[in-house]
Amino acid sequence: MMNRIAISILPLLTMLIWSTNSMAQGPSRAEFMASSCLVCHGQEAKGALKIPPLNDLKVSDIKESMIGFKTGEERSTIMGIIAKDYSKEDIILLAEYIAALPD
């Protein structure tokens, strides 16, 4: 139960950190959002064990999956909890950032 709560607030904390630091020099909003993805999917987004890689996905694939997680059309254990807090604009920004990571 505690893990679900921690996971569900991770995107909100990421957005809060970005909004309070938006005027400061540092990582972009997309980098802050992606940092929560990379905790599980790895710093190079190559995945591990049962966690799938993201580094070879196209923007459209990432957007489609994230929207599916958000709406519940795509089944998941964790991603539905995370995706529900992202807006469509957040999903697009995140998809573009993740897709641009080196393979």
Beta strands, then each sheet from edge to edge (+ up, - down):
end
